[in-house]
Amino acid sequence: MAELDPIKYEIFYQRMDKMLNEAKEVVRYLSAGMITREAGEVQEAFYLPSGESALIAAGILMHIMNVTRVIRYMNSNKYTNEDIGIYEGDQFINNDAYIGGMHCQDTAVVSPFFYKGQHLGYTAAISHTSDVGAIESAGTCPSARESVHDGVHLNAVKLVEQGLLRRDVFGMILRAVRDSNYVELDIRARMAGNDRA
């Protein structure tokens, strides 16, 4: 294995860090959510194909392992097989806390990236969404007695396929919530952050 030049490594690291922080701010400023915009509950990150995080720009640190678990779920459920497929331009959405997240309001959009046809890893944006169609309108539901009361569960569903938005899936998500304009803006903000990264 060739030895890394420490100066080139530092230049590379600083560029990656700046790219991710810029992408994180794209998500933050485009979001409809006050918690995301004002409190900075947002993350943009690069992950290896196995799910390990390579570099993270985080407003808060509690989301660090969320996307790792989503990618591991995708790997263990063989998303690379033809019936789902992982292609350049894809984006997957997850808010299922049993897969990756603290609760349904933590919504991640995960996008694979490729170089010369080789899958090198993922970019991912995650932030808080207040409306997920839960039993109570604020999102966090103290009266919930089971997980279905928490709202729509999206288990690493392909939302964008080879650069094209899956309008059927997007429509299903927006019909499952009270404020579809708010939720649409939040999802598009995450997608824009990934595109920017």
C-alpha positions in Angstrom: 0.0 0.0 0.0 1.4 3.4 -1.0 2.1 5.8 1.8 -0.2 8.8 2.0 1.3 12.2 1.5 0.1 14.1 4.7 -0.2 17.4 2.9 -2.3 16.0 0.0 -4.4 14.1 2.6 -5.0 17.3 4.6 -6.0 19.2 1.4 -8.3 16.4 0.4 -9.8 16.3 3.9 -10.4 20.0 4.0 -12.1 20.1 0.6 -14.4 17.2 1.6 -15.2 18.9 4.9 -16.0 22.2 3.2 -18.2 20.4 0.6 -20.2 18.6 3.3 -20.7 21.7 5.4 -21.9 23.6 2.4 -24.3 20.7 1.6 -25.5 20.7 5.2 -26.3 24.4 5.0 -28.2 23.8 1.8 -30.4 21.4 3.6 -30.7 23.7 6.6 -31.7 26.8 4.6 -34.1 25.1 2.2 -35.9 23.2 5.0 -39.4 24.2 6.1 -38.7 23.1 9.6 -37.8 25.5 12.4 -35.9 22.8 14.2 -33.8 22.2 11.2 -33.3 25.9 10.2 -33.0 27.5 13.6 -31.7 24.8 15.8 -29.5 23.2 13.1 -30.8 19.6 13.6 -29.4 18.5 10.3 -26.5 16.3 9.0 -24.9 15.7 5.7 -22.3 13.0 5.4 -20.2 10.6 3.2 -20.4 6.9 3.9 -18.5 3.9 2.6 -20.5 1.2 0.7 -20.5 -0.9 3.9 -22.1 1.9 5.9 -19.2 3.2 7.9 -19.1 7.0 8.0 -16.2 8.6 6.3 -16.9 12.2 7.1 -19.8 14.0 8.7 -21.0 17.6 8.9 -23.5 17.7 11.7 -25.5 20.4 13.4 -26.1 18.0 16.2 -24.3 14.7 16.8 -27.1 12.3 17.7 -27.8 11.3 14.0 -24.3 9.9 13.4 -25.2 6.2 13.4 -28.6 6.6 11.8 -27.5 6.4 8.2 -25.0 3.7 8.9 -27.9 1.5 10.0 -29.9 2.4 6.9 -27.0 1.4 4.6 -26.5 -1.9 6.5 -30.2 -2.6 6.2 -30.0 -2.0 2.4 -26.9 -4.3 2.2 -28.5 -7.1 4.3 -31.7 -6.9 2.2 -29.7 -7.1 -1.1 -30.7 -3.8 -2.5 -28.0 -4.2 -5.2 -30.1 -7.1 -6.7 -32.0 -6.3 -9.9 -35.4 -6.1 -8.3 -34.4 -2.9 -6.4 -31.0 -1.9 -7.7 -28.6 0.8 -6.6 -27.7 3.1 -9.5 -26.2 6.4 -10.1 -28.8 9.1 -9.5 -30.8 7.1 -7.0 -32.0 8.4 -3.7 -33.6 6.4 -0.9 -35.7 7.8 1.9 -35.9 6.3 5.4 -37.6 7.3 8.6 -38.1 3.9 10.1 -36.5 4.1 13.6 -36.2 0.3 13.7 -33.8 0.6 10.7 -32.1 4.0 11.3 -33.1 7.0 13.3 -34.2 8.0 16.8 -37.9 8.3 15.9 -40.0 8.7 12.8 -39.4 12.4 12.6 -35.7 11.7 11.8 -35.9 11.4 8.0 -32.8 10.5 5.9 -32.3 10.6 2.2 -29.4 8.4 1.1 -27.9 8.6 -2.3 -25.2 6.3 -3.8 -22.3 8.0 -5.6 -20.2 6.4 -8.4 -17.0 7.2 -10.2 -16.4 5.7 -13.6 -19.1 3.2 -12.9 -17.8 2.0 -9.6 -19.9 2.5 -6.5 -17.7 4.3 -4.0 -20.2 5.1 -1.3 -23.1 7.2 -0.3 -24.0 10.8 0.5 -26.8 11.2 3.0 -28.8 14.1 4.5 -30.9 13.6 7.7 -33.0 16.1 9.5 -36.1 16.4 11.7 -39.5 16.5 10.1 -42.3 17.6 12.4 -45.2 16.1 10.4 -45.1 12.4 9.6 -48.8 11.7 9.8 -48.7 10.6 13.4 -51.6 10.2 15.8 -50.8 13.7 17.1 -50.0 16.6 14.7 -46.8 17.8 16.3 -45.0 14.6 15.3 -43.7 13.5 18.7 -46.6 11.6 20.2 -46.7 11.1 24.0 -50.1 9.3 23.6 -48.7 6.7 21.1 -49.1 3.2 22.4 -47.5 1.4 19.4 -45.1 2.3 16.6 -47.9 2.7 14.0 -49.1 5.7 16.0 -45.9 7.5 15.1 -46.9 8.0 11.5 -45.7 6.7 8.1 -42.7 4.4 8.2 -40.5 4.6 5.2 -38.1 1.7 5.2 -35.3 2.8 2.8 -37.7 3.3 -0.1 -36.3 4.3 -3.5 -37.6 7.9 -4.0 -35.4 8.8 -7.0 -34.4 6.3 -9.7 -31.5 7.1 -11.9 -32.2 10.8 -11.5 -35.9 10.7 -12.0 -38.3 11.4 -9.1 -40.7 8.5 -8.4 -43.9 10.6 -8.4 -45.9 7.6 -7.2 -43.8 7.1 -4.1 -43.5 10.8 -3.5 -47.3 11.2 -3.8 -47.9 8.3 -1.4 -45.7 10.0 1.2 -47.3 13.4 0.8 -50.8 11.9 1.1 -49.9 10.3 4.4 -49.2 13.5 6.2 -51.2 16.6 7.3 -49.0 19.3 5.8 -47.8 18.0 2.5 -46.2 21.4 1.4 -44.0 21.3 4.5 -43.0 17.7 4.1 -42.3 18.1 0.4 -40.0 21.1 1.0 -38.1 19.1 3.7 -37.6 16.1 1.4 -36.5 18.2 -1.5 -34.1 20.1 0.8 -32.4 16.7 1.7 -32.3 15.7 -1.9 -30.7 19.1 -2.8 -28.1 18.6 -0.1 -27.1 15.3 -1.5 -26.9 16.7 -5.0 -24.8 19.6 -3.7 -22.4 17.2 -2.0 
